[in-house]
């Protein structure tokens, strides 16, 4: 057996028990490598209970900058007996197992093709600390110390992070440093070190920042002019509203009077929260709510009202596994269709699909502009993988000269001058009518906001022509949105190819690595990252330019694929689905294997035969 050997390129996974305090220690490990200039991408995979169930924390270390999940584990830190067998099975041949060797384990519990690294963590903790909680917490820091020696991680980087974390708390700082060095000292005296996997200082981070998507989206709402947030707590979106409050306290408080220039309401449920946002939007405020799939289900009636009454609303949906309660702490791209056609009747909504925290910031701000410009609900669809995991991304930038796009608002002066005002009348040919803010003029510009059918002047009407006029105008407005939303990003393969792939959102980092792997094997694939719905014509043109276009997404029912087929009338055989939905983020290996198998089987065959072939793309069955 040849042990794995790599520098600044490996996957380490921590298997812990939820509630044991391991998350902060594992994050400390990831950030210490980042401080050495090596890109990392950590992912916290945790259960939906408070404590006791298994939890995992996976860190991708890659100097080239691949930030998606690769697939496979090179070193497993197995600290949970409950998941031992499954955790050991994930290790790559030649990989490493780090475990608490306080209690002897039978040989049958190990594998012959991995390197075993045992440290008696519990024994050392029991000999050093008397308090049970301290023993548990400091055991986590102790294994970080041990790993720092085995992987050659700079101990100064970890100690600086500890100093920042416990600034002003000297006793806690000293205790954590003691535990850290207990782990280092044991490995130094008892185990061969460093192992084949090592960390070396690099310059791969550059000016990128390390932030989670929920925090970035909250800051985007602040910069985008939001002053009202109504929400109801739900995983994985709650931290977005909490971050918005934190930033409002910094940027939305009058420095002279101390008065808050914002309103944040934790409503009694999701129905109340969207109702408050609709009311605020009608009144002229920039307002948003943040939720997840179950919240979207409850909000549907108000979403339909906002669509038909044409009220600006921004909804940030941090998606999770469904349906029903589903998997509250696992990720999926599961709400695409639910949001695109939310509410009963004929509705179509604008969706923005960010790939990382930088776009969460950009798209959240843009959604507020689009909602005002289009006078309609606008959805920002992130997911747990983007929202709750810290990611390296481009710095968030803002043009201070940028002005908010408030859309078509009829002023008192225009009304006074006798300008014709029909609240639901298309006067510019783009499907978007003019609106007035409440109280704009004492006599003119008033209208009754209703969710029932009306004529262009907002007068109640059940006449068929009036209803058809409104419904077709709404479609025309949706068509106008095609040119306003973020456009798809095309990447052409180095050589001409008849294969393409469409993807979106958090699939992006794994997709980039998968395509790189395929091209190194001589398989060329053009890619198109879709960033919004409605789709521009370039999406249809991309499909028509290739014999086969794979649509890669993280849900069971191929929801984006369904949208593409439905919107453009495309032959389903042209767009086979590549689906991953076990609750964990999709991996580069899964994508490369799924697309590669289909491309190899199609080599040399005519286009019609390729399209008619059974898909044969496996769905991940990994338990985590």
Order of alpha helices (4+ residues) and beta strands (2+ residues): beta-beta-alpha-beta-beta-beta-alpha-beta-beta-alpha-alpha-alpha-alpha-beta-beta-alpha-beta-alpha-beta-alpha-beta-alpha-beta-alpha-beta-alpha-beta-alpha-beta-alpha-alpha-beta-beta-alpha-beta-beta-alpha-beta-alpha-beta-alpha-alpha
